[in-house]
Amino acid sequence: MKKFYIETYGCQMNVSDSEVVASILKNAEFIHTEKVEDADVILVNTCSIRENAEQRVHGRLNIFKQLKKKSPHIIVGVLGCMAERLKEDLLENEKVVDLVVGPDSYRLLPELLENANTGQKAVNVYLSQEETYADISPVRYDSNGVSAFVSIMRGCQNMCSYCIVPYVRGVERSRNYETIIKEINELITNGYKEVTLIGQNVDSYNYSNEFGKITSFSELLELSAKSFPQIRIRFSTNHPKDLSDDVLEVMSKYQNICKSIHLPVQSGSTNTLTRMNRGYSRDWYLDRINAIKRIVPGCAISTDIMVGFSGETEEDHKETLSLLEVICYDFAFMFKYSERPGTYASKNMKDDVPEEIKVRRLNDVIELQRKLSKESKQIDIGKKYEVLVEGFSKKSKDEMVGRNSQNKVIVFPTKQHKPGDLALIEVVRCTSGTLIGKLI
């Protein structure tokens, strides 16, 4: 039996996809290994959303090239978004690559690997309008045994001008809700305590059965919460133009739905949002934030911020900073714009913000958000939270680490808990990135 090794880069969807790949290969009698030097097949599941993500993969391929020189029988495959975007270029320019497979072609992996074993280069990057892998039970090969991702849909069709995702993942497809409920039930049977429903835009989940009955995301969320009151339920990622009050009402209704929302804004300037083709204005976004705070009091809010997009002025940048101060996010992912070949922006908009200005604006955002995150954590001191234990802290085997409903990391000393337990914790102090608590 041959062994496969897989590395995953990028978003939660890629993690979920790698688990699907592991299931498909396991059924084809491959064995997963965590040691790359033991593998007969090395797979890299890739991300194309930013240039540095692709550069990391190119660096790893250079390392795998050295392994292949020592063991010529090894098959190296590139999966996912880079495979879809670069296709045959990977085979031509990266002499180490034998296999290139897009995100909708994983069912064909055993057959493609057979072809690669004969010395042929194998490529399949067909984008499907139906594939959701709904019938496949993912193999959680890299899991903590406590939390798991459950993919509810695939693809994206928002067509943000800077984004490559619609071109490498295809159109939106919602998965049959019955298979989602079945997968969650399997996770509970295997001891999992928390699931995160994931998609490029979960708010646009819209499954229609053979009789034309439509299930919306708010209905799926409520069905999941009612069916499995014993576990925590999270979801990501939301889109501001689609986040409805219905979803928020369901969140407020069920205690086991975690009170945390990731709502990417990208920019605080309506002018920039229009050029990005985000589908909402600054005022619309603030309305959604106010709805969250009104309907789900105490809900943590995180976001994505991009600086330096085409045409961004200093006034646009100031509007982004002012939005941060108005909302006071608990956490943010912050980036500078990097043009992605094939996007609308790359073809029709000039990347006209100088690099040094992008760096300065990014540093402005990081510095402000660091201050806001610290203030958010200081507000938590003295509060009591139910924490789902995930494992030991990195610094000590006498401390455990877990997350509260608001998705905030809390470290606390204990010798009586194990992963999967719930612990009542009082926050006593904080660092820049972590809450420190004591067991109650």
ChimeraX attribute file (.defattr): number of C-alpha atoms within 10 A of each C-alpha:
attribute: neighborCount
match mode: 1-to-1
recipient: residues
	/A:1	8
	/A:2	14
	/A:3	19
	/A:4	24
	/A:5	20
	/A:6	24
	/A:7	17
	/A:8	20
	/A:9	20
	/A:10	17
	/A:11	13
	/A:12	20
	/A:13	21
	/A:14	19
	/A:15	20
	/A:16	21
	/A:17	21
	/A:18	28
	/A:19	23
	/A:20	21
	/A:21	24
	/A:22	24
	/A:23	21
	/A:24	21
	/A:25	22
	/A:26	16
	/A:27	11
	/A:28	14
	/A:29	13
	/A:30	18
	/A:31	16
	/A:32	20
	/A:33	18
	/A:34	14
	/A:35	11
	/A:36	17
	/A:37	14
	/A:38	15
	/A:39	21
	/A:40	21
	/A:41	21
	/A:42	23
	/A:43	23
	/A:44	22
	/A:45	25
	/A:46	25
	/A:47	27
	/A:48	25
	/A:49	20
	/A:50	17
	/A:51	14
	/A:52	12
	/A:53	15
	/A:54	18
	/A:55	12
	/A:56	13
	/A:57	21
	/A:58	14
	/A:59	10
	/A:60	13
	/A:61	21
	/A:62	14
	/A:63	12
	/A:64	19
	/A:65	18
	/A:66	12
	/A:67	15
	/A:68	17
	/A:69	11
	/A:70	9
	/A:71	13
	/A:72	12
	/A:73	12
	/A:74	23
	/A:75	22
	/A:76	24
	/A:77	27
	/A:78	27
	/A:79	31
	/A:80	28
	/A:81	27
	/A:82	24
	/A:83	28
	/A:84	26
	/A:85	21
	/A:86	14
	/A:87	20
	/A:88	19
	/A:89	11
	/A:90	20
	/A:91	20
	/A:92	11
	/A:93	9
	/A:94	14
	/A:95	11
	/A:96	23
	/A:97	22
	/A:98	24
	/A:99	27
	/A:100	29
	/A:101	26
	/A:102	24
	/A:103	29
	/A:104	26
	/A:105	20
	/A:106	22
	/A:107	17
	/A:108	13
	/A:109	21
	/A:110	17
	/A:111	11
	/A:112	21
	/A:113	19
	/A:114	12
	/A:115	15
	/A:116	19
	/A:117	15
	/A:118	8
	/A:119	11
	/A:120	13
	/A:121	17
	/A:122	21
	/A:123	21
	/A:124	21
	/A:125	22
	/A:126	15
	/A:127	18
	/A:128	15
	/A:129	14
	/A:130	13
	/A:131	17
	/A:132	19
	/A:133	19
	/A:134	20
	/A:135	12
	/A:136	15
	/A:137	17
	/A:138	21
	/A:139	18
	/A:140	19
	/A:141	15
	/A:142	12
	/A:143	12
	/A:144	13
	/A:145	18
	/A:146	20
	/A:147	22
	/A:148	21
	/A:149	24
	/A:150	22
	/A:151	27
	/A:152	29
	/A:153	28
	/A:154	26
	/A:155	26
	/A:156	21
	/A:157	15
	/A:158	17
	/A:159	17
	/A:160	20
	/A:161	19
	/A:162	24
	/A:163	22
	/A:164	24
	/A:165	22
	/A:166	17
	/A:167	18
	/A:168	26
	/A:169	24
	/A:170	18
	/A:171	17
	/A:172	22
	/A:173	22
	/A:174	24
	/A:175	22
	/A:176	18
	/A:177	24
	/A:178	10
	/A:179	16
	/A:180	20
	/A:181	17
	/A:182	13
	/A:183	19
	/A:184	24
	/A:185	16
	/A:186	13
	/A:187	22
	/A:188	16
	/A:189	10
	/A:190	11
	/A:191	13
	/A:192	21
	/A:193	23
	/A:194	23
	/A:195	21
	/A:196	21
	/A:197	22
	/A:198	21
	/A:199	28
	/A:200	26
	/A:201	23
	/A:202	24
	/A:203	21
	/A:204	22
	/A:205	25
	/A:206	23
	/A:207	19
	/A:208	15
	/A:209	11
	/A:210	6
	/A:211	6
	/A:212	8
	/A:213	10
	/A:214	13
	/A:215	16
	/A:216	19
	/A:217	22
	/A:218	23
	/A:219	17
	/A:220	21
	/A:221	20
	/A:222	18
	/A:223	14
	/A:224	23
	/A:225	22
	/A:226	13
	/A:227	13
	/A:228	16
	/A:229	13
	/A:230	12
	/A:231	17
	/A:232	20
	/A:233	26
	/A:234	25
	/A:235	23
	/A:236	21
	/A:237	20
	/A:238	20
	/A:239	22
	/A:240	23
	/A:241	15
	/A:242	16
	/A:243	21
	/A:244	17
	/A:245	14
	/A:246	12
	/A:247	21
	/A:248	20
	/A:249	16
	/A:250	19
	/A:251	25
	/A:252	17
	/A:253	14
	/A:254	16
	/A:255	14
	/A:256	20
	/A:257	25
	/A:258	21
	/A:259	23
	/A:260	23
	/A:261	21
	/A:262	19
	/A:263	20
	/A:264	19
	/A:265	23
	/A:266	20
	/A:267	28
	/A:268	25
	/A:269	23
	/A:270	19
	/A:271	16
	/A:272	24
	/A:273	22
	/A:274	16
	/A:275	18
	/A:276	21
	/A:277	16
	/A:278	21
	/A:279	16
	/A:280	17
	/A:281	20
	/A:282	19
	/A:283	12
	/A:284	14
	/A:285	21
	/A:286	17
	/A:287	13
	/A:288	19
	/A:289	16
	/A:290	13
	/A:291	17
	/A:292	26
	/A:293	15
	/A:294	12
	/A:295	17
	/A:296	18
	/A:297	11
	/A:298	13
	/A:299	20
	/A:300	22
	/A:301	22
	/A:302	19
	/A:303	19
	/A:304	15
	/A:305	20
	/A:306	22
	/A:307	28
	/A:308	28
	/A:309	25
	/A:310	20
	/A:311	15
	/A:312	20
	/A:313	15
	/A:314	12
	/A:315	10
	/A:316	20
	/A:317	22
	/A:318	16
	/A:319	17
	/A:320	25
	/A:321	19
	/A:322	15
	/A:323	19
	/A:324	20
	/A:325	13
	/A:326	10
	/A:327	14
	/A:328	19
	/A:329	20
	/A:330	22
	/A:331	21
	/A:332	20
	/A:333	13
	/A:334	17
	/A:335	20
	/A:336	19
	/A:337	21
	/A:338	20
	/A:339	22
	/A:340	17
	/A:341	15
	/A:342	13
	/A:343	19
	/A:344	18
	/A:345	22
	/A:346	17
	/A:347	12
	/A:348	9
	/A:349	16
	/A:350	12
	/A:351	17
	/A:352	11
	/A:353	16
	/A:354	9
	/A:355	14
	/A:356	10
	/A:357	14
	/A:358	20
	/A:359	16
	/A:360	14
	/A:361	22
	/A:362	21
	/A:363	16
	/A:364	15
	/A:365	22
	/A:366	17
	/A:367	11
	/A:368	16
	/A:369	22
	/A:370	17
	/A:371	12
	/A:372	19
	/A:373	18
	/A:374	17
	/A:375	15
	/A:376	16
	/A:377	20
	/A:378	17
	/A:379	13
	/A:380	17
	/A:381	16
	/A:382	13
	/A:383	11
	/A:384	17
	/A:385	20
	/A:386	14
	/A:387	25
	/A:388	26
	/A:389	24
	/A:390	21
	/A:391	20
	/A:392	20
	/A:393	16
	/A:394	10
	/A:395	8
	/A:396	9
	/A:397	12
	/A:398	12
	/A:399	16
	/A:400	23
	/A:401	23
	/A:402	23
	/A:403	18
	/A:404	21
	/A:405	22
	/A:406	18
	/A:407	21
	/A:408	18
	/A:409	18
	/A:410	25
	/A:411	24
	/A:412	23
	/A:413	18
	/A:414	16
	/A:415	9
	/A:416	8
	/A:417	15
	/A:418	15
	/A:419	18
	/A:420	20
	/A:421	15
	/A:422	18
	/A:423	20
	/A:424	14
	/A:425	21
	/A:426	22
	/A:427	22
	/A:428	16
	/A:429	16
	/A:430	18
	/A:431	10
	/A:432	12
	/A:433	14
	/A:434	15
	/A:435	22
	/A:436	20
	/A:437	23
	/A:438	17
	/A:439	12
	/A:440	9
